[in-house]
Amino acid sequence: MKDYIEERAVALALYIIENKATVRSAAKKFSVSKSTVHKDITDRLAVIDGRLCRRVGSVLAENKAERHLRGGMATKEKYRKLHDI
């Protein structure tokens, strides 16, 4: 694996852990696709640093468990804005 890919995978993992970020927000921050982020932090990171992979996995699991709440809040905000106009 190329060095820059390993560095990106570790940087993505640290960013997600420190900011409790979603895959989408990490992808935007690093200017890569969501698929690349997912591949980096699940497959590649497991080879590079298994402990870090487990830590980021717990953040992703938490995000997945809460995503229905974020979606509901986004819909509520959307309709609130439409009603205000």
PyMOL commands that place a pseudoatom at each C-alpha (Angstrom):
pseudoatom trace, name=CA, resn=MET, resi=1, chain=A, elem=C, hetatm=0, pos=[0.000, 0.000, 0.000]
pseudoatom trace, name=CA, resn=LYS, resi=2, chain=A, elem=C, hetatm=0, pos=[1.283, 3.451, -0.845]
pseudoatom trace, name=CA, resn=ASP, resi=3, chain=A, elem=C, hetatm=0, pos=[2.401, 5.680, 2.016]
pseudoatom trace, name=CA, resn=TYR, resi=4, chain=A, elem=C, hetatm=0, pos=[-0.013, 8.503, 1.255]
pseudoatom trace, name=CA, resn=ILE, resi=5, chain=A, elem=C, hetatm=0, pos=[-2.956, 6.105, 1.401]
pseudoatom trace, name=CA, resn=GLU, resi=6, chain=A, elem=C, hetatm=0, pos=[-1.858, 4.828, 4.810]
pseudoatom trace, name=CA, resn=GLU, resi=7, chain=A, elem=C, hetatm=0, pos=[-1.396, 8.391, 6.060]
pseudoatom trace, name=CA, resn=ARG, resi=8, chain=A, elem=C, hetatm=0, pos=[-4.830, 9.388, 4.735]
pseudoatom trace, name=CA, resn=ALA, resi=9, chain=A, elem=C, hetatm=0, pos=[-6.476, 6.386, 6.401]
pseudoatom trace, name=CA, resn=VAL, resi=10, chain=A, elem=C, hetatm=0, pos=[-4.935, 7.227, 9.773]
pseudoatom trace, name=CA, resn=ALA, resi=11, chain=A, elem=C, hetatm=0, pos=[-5.750, 10.941, 9.383]
pseudoatom trace, name=CA, resn=LEU, resi=12, chain=A, elem=C, hetatm=0, pos=[-9.375, 10.106, 8.511]
pseudoatom trace, name=CA, resn=ALA, resi=13, chain=A, elem=C, hetatm=0, pos=[-9.679, 7.817, 11.511]
pseudoatom trace, name=CA, resn=LEU, resi=14, chain=A, elem=C, hetatm=0, pos=[-8.263, 10.411, 13.894]
pseudoatom trace, name=CA, resn=TYR, resi=15, chain=A, elem=C, hetatm=0, pos=[-10.540, 13.099, 12.456]
pseudoatom trace, name=CA, resn=ILE, resi=16, chain=A, elem=C, hetatm=0, pos=[-13.614, 10.895, 12.857]
pseudoatom trace, name=CA, resn=ILE, resi=17, chain=A, elem=C, hetatm=0, pos=[-12.692, 9.945, 16.423]
pseudoatom trace, name=CA, resn=GLU, resi=18, chain=A, elem=C, hetatm=0, pos=[-11.796, 13.464, 17.577]
pseudoatom trace, name=CA, resn=ASN, resi=19, chain=A, elem=C, hetatm=0, pos=[-14.831, 15.138, 16.002]
pseudoatom trace, name=CA, resn=LYS, resi=20, chain=A, elem=C, hetatm=0, pos=[-17.305, 12.239, 16.204]
pseudoatom trace, name=CA, resn=ALA, resi=21, chain=A, elem=C, hetatm=0, pos=[-17.673, 12.957, 12.504]
pseudoatom trace, name=CA, resn=THR, resi=22, chain=A, elem=C, hetatm=0, pos=[-19.771, 11.081, 9.992]
pseudoatom trace, name=CA, resn=VAL, resi=23, chain=A, elem=C, hetatm=0, pos=[-18.345, 9.425, 6.889]
pseudoatom trace, name=CA, resn=ARG, resi=24, chain=A, elem=C, hetatm=0, pos=[-19.970, 12.142, 4.790]
pseudoatom trace, name=CA, resn=SER, resi=25, chain=A, elem=C, hetatm=0, pos=[-18.429, 15.022, 6.761]
pseudoatom trace, name=CA, resn=ALA, resi=26, chain=A, elem=C, hetatm=0, pos=[-15.001, 13.348, 6.774]
pseudoatom trace, name=CA, resn=ALA, resi=27, chain=A, elem=C, hetatm=0, pos=[-15.224, 12.858, 3.010]
pseudoatom trace, name=CA, resn=LYS, resi=28, chain=A, elem=C, hetatm=0, pos=[-16.033, 16.523, 2.532]
pseudoatom trace, name=CA, resn=LYS, resi=29, chain=A, elem=C, hetatm=0, pos=[-13.196, 17.628, 4.844]
pseudoatom trace, name=CA, resn=PHE, resi=30, chain=A, elem=C, hetatm=0, pos=[-10.586, 15.476, 3.046]
pseudoatom trace, name=CA, resn=SER, resi=31, chain=A, elem=C, hetatm=0, pos=[-12.031, 16.017, -0.458]
pseudoatom trace, name=CA, resn=VAL, resi=32, chain=A, elem=C, hetatm=0, pos=[-12.507, 12.327, -1.162]
pseudoatom trace, name=CA, resn=SER, resi=33, chain=A, elem=C, hetatm=0, pos=[-15.579, 10.210, -1.808]
pseudoatom trace, name=CA, resn=LYS, resi=34, chain=A, elem=C, hetatm=0, pos=[-17.617, 8.521, 0.911]
pseudoatom trace, name=CA, resn=SER, resi=35, chain=A, elem=C, hetatm=0, pos=[-16.596, 5.195, -0.612]
pseudoatom trace, name=CA, resn=THR, resi=36, chain=A, elem=C, hetatm=0, pos=[-12.935, 6.071, -0.203]
pseudoatom trace, name=CA, resn=VAL, resi=37, chain=A, elem=C, hetatm=0, pos=[-13.446, 7.039, 3.432]
pseudoatom trace, name=CA, resn=HIS, resi=38, chain=A, elem=C, hetatm=0, pos=[-15.329, 3.831, 4.124]
pseudoatom trace, name=CA, resn=LYS, resi=39, chain=A, elem=C, hetatm=0, pos=[-12.690, 1.696, 2.375]
pseudoatom trace, name=CA, resn=ASP, resi=40, chain=A, elem=C, hetatm=0, pos=[-9.864, 3.491, 4.199]
pseudoatom trace, name=CA, resn=ILE, resi=41, chain=A, elem=C, hetatm=0, pos=[-11.307, 3.161, 7.676]
pseudoatom trace, name=CA, resn=THR, resi=42, chain=A, elem=C, hetatm=0, pos=[-12.660, -0.376, 7.408]
pseudoatom trace, name=CA, resn=ASP, resi=43, chain=A, elem=C, hetatm=0, pos=[-10.334, -2.367, 5.150]
pseudoatom trace, name=CA, resn=ARG, resi=44, chain=A, elem=C, hetatm=0, pos=[-7.067, -0.473, 5.000]
pseudoatom trace, name=CA, resn=LEU, resi=45, chain=A, elem=C, hetatm=0, pos=[-6.976, 0.724, 8.598]
pseudoatom trace, name=CA, resn=ALA, resi=46, chain=A, elem=C, hetatm=0, pos=[-7.489, -2.827, 9.869]
pseudoatom trace, name=CA, resn=VAL, resi=47, chain=A, elem=C, hetatm=0, pos=[-4.172, -3.770, 8.269]
pseudoatom trace, name=CA, resn=ILE, resi=48, chain=A, elem=C, hetatm=0, pos=[-2.382, -0.601, 9.410]
pseudoatom trace, name=CA, resn=ASP, resi=49, chain=A, elem=C, hetatm=0, pos=[-3.617, -0.276, 13.011]
pseudoatom trace, name=CA, resn=GLY, resi=50, chain=A, elem=C, hetatm=0, pos=[-6.252, -2.657, 14.333]
pseudoatom trace, name=CA, resn=ARG, resi=51, chain=A, elem=C, hetatm=0, pos=[-6.711, -0.788, 17.611]
pseudoatom trace, name=CA, resn=LEU, resi=52, chain=A, elem=C, hetatm=0, pos=[-7.407, 2.496, 15.840]
pseudoatom trace, name=CA, resn=CYS, resi=53, chain=A, elem=C, hetatm=0, pos=[-9.768, 0.642, 13.499]
pseudoatom trace, name=CA, resn=ARG, resi=54, chain=A, elem=C, hetatm=0, pos=[-11.820, -0.607, 16.456]
pseudoatom trace, name=CA, resn=ARG, resi=55, chain=A, elem=C, hetatm=0, pos=[-11.973, 2.890, 17.972]
pseudoatom trace, name=CA, resn=VAL, resi=56, chain=A, elem=C, hetatm=0, pos=[-13.220, 4.455, 14.749]
pseudoatom trace, name=CA, resn=GLY, resi=57, chain=A, elem=C, hetatm=0, pos=[-15.616, 1.547, 14.309]
pseudoatom trace, name=CA, resn=SER, resi=58, chain=A, elem=C, hetatm=0, pos=[-17.298, 2.374, 17.603]
pseudoatom trace, name=CA, resn=VAL, resi=59, chain=A, elem=C, hetatm=0, pos=[-17.803, 6.004, 16.505]
pseudoatom trace, name=CA, resn=LEU, resi=60, chain=A, elem=C, hetatm=0, pos=[-19.275, 4.837, 13.202]
pseudoatom trace, name=CA, resn=ALA, resi=61, chain=A, elem=C, hetatm=0, pos=[-21.584, 2.422, 15.024]
pseudoatom trace, name=CA, resn=GLU, resi=62, chain=A, elem=C, hetatm=0, pos=[-22.765, 5.277, 17.250]
pseudoatom trace, name=CA, resn=ASN, resi=63, chain=A, elem=C, hetatm=0, pos=[-23.367, 7.464, 14.187]
pseudoatom trace, name=CA, resn=LYS, resi=64, chain=A, elem=C, hetatm=0, pos=[-25.316, 4.677, 12.518]
pseudoatom trace, name=CA, resn=ALA, resi=65, chain=A, elem=C, hetatm=0, pos=[-27.480, 4.218, 15.601]
pseudoatom trace, name=CA, resn=GLU, resi=66, chain=A, elem=C, hetatm=0, pos=[-28.259, 7.952, 15.684]
pseudoatom trace, name=CA, resn=ARG, resi=67, chain=A, elem=C, hetatm=0, pos=[-28.735, 8.641, 11.993]
pseudoatom trace, name=CA, resn=HIS, resi=68, chain=A, elem=C, hetatm=0, pos=[-32.494, 8.262, 12.076]
pseudoatom trace, name=CA, resn=LEU, resi=69, chain=A, elem=C, hetatm=0, pos=[-32.587, 11.043, 14.670]
pseudoatom trace, name=CA, resn=ARG, resi=70, chain=A, elem=C, hetatm=0, pos=[-30.448, 13.360, 12.534]
pseudoatom trace, name=CA, resn=GLY, resi=71, chain=A, elem=C, hetatm=0, pos=[-32.669, 12.638, 9.538]
pseudoatom trace, name=CA, resn=GLY, resi=72, chain=A, elem=C, hetatm=0, pos=[-35.779, 13.465, 11.533]
pseudoatom trace, name=CA, resn=MET, resi=73, chain=A, elem=C, hetatm=0, pos=[-34.256, 16.728, 12.754]
pseudoatom trace, name=CA, resn=ALA, resi=74, chain=A, elem=C, hetatm=0, pos=[-33.269, 17.678, 9.195]
pseudoatom trace, name=CA, resn=THR, resi=75, chain=A, elem=C, hetatm=0, pos=[-36.825, 17.057, 7.987]
pseudoatom trace, name=CA, resn=LYS, resi=76, chain=A, elem=C, hetatm=0, pos=[-38.256, 19.050, 10.879]
pseudoatom trace, name=CA, resn=GLU, resi=77, chain=A, elem=C, hetatm=0, pos=[-35.914, 21.962, 10.090]
pseudoatom trace, name=CA, resn=LYS, resi=78, chain=A, elem=C, hetatm=0, pos=[-36.803, 21.796, 6.400]
pseudoatom trace, name=CA, resn=TYR, resi=79, chain=A, elem=C, hetatm=0, pos=[-40.508, 22.111, 7.064]
pseudoatom trace, name=CA, resn=ARG, resi=80, chain=A, elem=C, hetatm=0, pos=[-39.963, 24.782, 9.708]
pseudoatom trace, name=CA, resn=LYS, resi=81, chain=A, elem=C, hetatm=0, pos=[-38.118, 26.878, 7.139]
pseudoatom trace, name=CA, resn=LEU, resi=82, chain=A, elem=C, hetatm=0, pos=[-40.845, 26.300, 4.530]
pseudoatom trace, name=CA, resn=HIS, resi=83, chain=A, elem=C, hetatm=0, pos=[-43.500, 27.347, 7.026]
pseudoatom trace, name=CA, resn=ASP, resi=84, chain=A, elem=C, hetatm=0, pos=[-41.563, 30.516, 7.986]
pseudoatom trace, name=CA, resn=ILE, resi=85, chain=A, elem=C, hetatm=0, pos=[-41.361, 31.679, 4.371]
for i in range(1, 85): cmd.bond("trace and resi %d" % i, "trace and resi %d" % (i + 1))
show_as sticks, trace
zoom trace
